[in-house]
Amino acid sequence: MLAGNPAFVPSIIVEYLVVAGGGGGASRWGGGGGAGGFRTNTGAFAFGSSYTVTVGGGGAGGSSAAYNKGTNGINSVFSTITSTGGGGGGTGNSQTPLTGGSGGGGGFYNQNGAAGNAGGYSPVEGYAGGNTPALSYQGAGGGGASASGVNATNQKEGGAGGAGSASSITGSSVTYAGGGGGGGEKASIGGGAGGAGGGGRGGNINESGVAGTVNTGGGGGGGANDANAGGSGGSGVVVLRWLTSAGTITVGAGLTADATGTDGSYSYKRFTAGTGTVSFS
């Protein structure tokens, strides 16, 4: 429509990256937590309207008291775009892994990883967690934003977390949403590697899983043998990018954000915690 039409609403084109919180790893030969959902695209947003931003926290790792699965990460949101929190890793005694943006990995003894891509978005948010075969004493990796978690084997080594995806929305390439590795029983290298993009390593023998990295949506690593806890998932992040000459952003109360950055002719704002609204003018 032309600007003279009373129905005309001026808008700005915004590129967004919305990464949810990663799932927590499970305890005691536990599967790694799945990465938080990863969604990125561009859209037109009206000047003067308020748009919700929520940065999801990471899920808790399974406690060391017994077999305990991890919990799911929390969704992250920008406007109508929601990325789903990563699934918690699974472990023994029917503590099965959870679906999420990426699924949690299977844990101790014959447990399949959970599905990813909750919500059925295209492109996908993430992938399934890895599986653990019968008679194995380790967990599998959680899914990442670009690959499934690695299956565990019968060699006492946990499976690696699925790899994350890279984005250059802040001007340099950063990888987000890697899955957590499964816990293992081998003393030196039992824990599965965390997936690239903030996934936490699974614990070696008598070690707890490593937490996912904050503001990446990385899944937490699974705990090793006996009563080792799972690592918590990493918190998510929301990043918005727009042509500097096209407008400015106003950030409402309740959100924690970095100072507005610039990259050539573009500006970007990185939100690291909280929930609130933003507007453009």
N, C-alpha and C positions, 0 to 999 in steps of 0.2 A: 504493500500500500504506500501511497505518497504521504509525505510528512504533513501535508495540508488536510489529510483525512482525519477526522476526530478519533477514529478507531486506531490510528497509528500509535504504536508503543515502541520507542527506541530501545535497542538492546545492544549487548556486547557479546562477542564470541569468546568463550572461556574454554580452555583446555583443562581437564581435571584428571587427577589421580586419586583414587579412593581405595585405601588398603585397610582391611579390618584387622582386629587383634588376632594373634595366633593362638592355637589351642595348646593346652598344657600337656606335657608328657606324663605317662603313667608311672607308677612306682613298681618296683620289684620285677625285673625283667620286662619292663614296660615298653610299649610302643611310643614312638615320638608323636608329638602333637602336629596336626596339620596346619599349614600356613593359613593366614587370613586371606579372604577373597581379594583379588586384585582386579580392579576395573579402571579403565582409562579411555577417554574419548574427548570430543569437543561438543559444545552446544551453545545455543543462543539464550541469554538470560536478560530479562527486562531491567532497565534502569529503574531504581527506586523501589523495587520489590525486595523482600527479605527472603533469604534462602538458608535453610538449616544446614549446619555443619556439626557432625558428631565424630569424634575420634574414639574408636573402640579400644578398650583395654584388653590385655592378654588374659587367657584363661589360666586358672591355678593348676599347678602340677599335682599329681596324685600324692597324698600324704604317705609318709614312711611307716605308718602303723601296720599296714597290711597290704594286700592287693587293692589298689585304688586307681581307677582310671583318671585321666586328666579331665578338666572341664573345658567347654568351648570358649573361644574368644568372643568378644563383643563386636557387633556390627559397627561399621563406619558408614557415614551418610554424607552426601552432598545433594541438596535439593531432593529430587526423586530417585537419585542413584544410591543404591544400598549395596555395599559389599558385605558378604556373610562371614562371621567369625569362623576361625579354623576349628576343626573337630579335635576333641581330646583323644589322646592315645589310650589304647586298651591294655589289659593285663589279665591275669588268671582269675579263677573263681567267677566266671561269667561277667567280668567287668569289661564288656566289649567296647571297642572304639566308637567314636561319634562322628557322624557326618558333619560337614561344614563347607566353607568356601573351598578348602582342601580337606580331605578326610584324614582322621587320625590313623596311625599305624597299629597293626595287630600286635598283641603281646604274648606272654608266656604260653606256650603249648597250643599249637593248631588254631590260631585265631586270624581271621582275614581282616585286612584293613577296611576302613569305612570309605564310602563314596565321597567324592568332592563335587564341586559345581552346584551347590544347593541353589535352587532358583532357576536353573537351566538357562543362564544367560549365554549370549553369543557375542564376542568370544567367551570362552569358559573362564570362570573365576579361578579355578584350581583343579587339582587332580586327586585321585584316590591315594589312601595310605597303602603301604606295603603289607604283605602277608607273612605270618610266622608258621612254619610247618610243625607237624607233630614231633614230639621228643626234643624240641629245641629249647635251650635255656637263654633266650635273648628275645628282644623285641624288634619289630620292623620300623622303618622310617615312615613319618607322616608325609602326606602329599605336599607339593609346592605349587607355585603359580604356573609353571611350565612343564612339570614332569611329575609322574607318580612317585611315591616313596619306594625305596628299594626293599625287596623281600629279604627277610632273615634267612640264614642257612643253618645247618647243624654243626657249625664250626665255632660256636660260642661267641660269634660276633654279631652285633646288632646291625640292621640294615640302615643305610644312609637316608637322610631326608631328601625329598624331591627338590629339584632346583627351582629357584625363583625366577622372576622376570625383571628385565632392566627397563628403566625409564630415564629419559634425559629432560624431564619437565623442569628441573631446577637448573638446567644449563650444562650439567655434566652427568654422565651415565651412573646411575645408582641401581643396584639390584635389591629387590624387595621380595617378601613372601616366600622364603625358603622353609621347607619342612624340617621338623626336629628329627634327630637320629634316634634309633632304638637303643635301649640299654643292653649290655652284653656281660658275659661272665669271664671272658679271657682277661687276664690281669693287665696287660699292657695296651692292647688295642681293641678291647671288647666293645666299646661304645661306637655306634654308627656315627659317621660324620654328619654334622648339620648341613642342610641344603644351602647352597649359595643364596644369599638374601636374608641373612639373619637367623637361620635355623640353629637351635642349640644342639650341641653334641650329646649323644647318649652316654651314660655313665659306664666307665670301665668297672671291673670287679670292685665291690664295696664303695662305689661312688654314686652320688645322686646325679640326675641329668642336669645339663647346663640350660639356663634360661635362654629363650629367644631374645634377640637384640631389640631394644626399645625402638619404636617408630619405624619398624620394618615389617611388622606382621609375621615375624618368624615364629615357627612352632618351637615348643620346649622339648628338650631331649628326655628320653625315658630313663628311669632309674635302673641300676644294675641289680645284682642279686640281693637276697634277703629283704631287708626293709629300707632300701634306698629310695628316696623320693624322686618324683619326676620334676623336671624344670618347668617353670611357668612360661607361658607364651609371651612373645614380645608385643607391645602395644602397636596399634596401627598408626596411620598417618593420612592426612588429606592435603593435597597440594593443588592450588589453582594458579593458572597462568593466562595472561591476556596481553594484547598489544598496548603498550604504555600510552600511546597517543589516543587510544580509544576510550579510556576512562580510568577511574580510581576505585579502590575498594574501601569499604568501611566495615570494621569488625566489631560486633556487639559483645556484650558481657558474657562471661562464662567460658570463653575460648582462650587457650594458650597458643600463641603463634610467634614465629620468628619475625624479625623486621622484614619489610617488603624487600625482596631481592630483585636484581635486574640481570638480564641476559640479552645483550644487544638491544633491540627495539622492544623487548618484552619485559614485563614485570611478573613476579610470582610471589605467592604467599603460602607458607608452609605451616599447617596447623598440627600441633603435637599432643594436645590433650583437651578434654572438655567438650561441652556442647553449647551452642548458641546460634546466632544468625549472622549472615553477612549480606551486604548490599553493594551495588555498583552505581556509580554516577558519572 
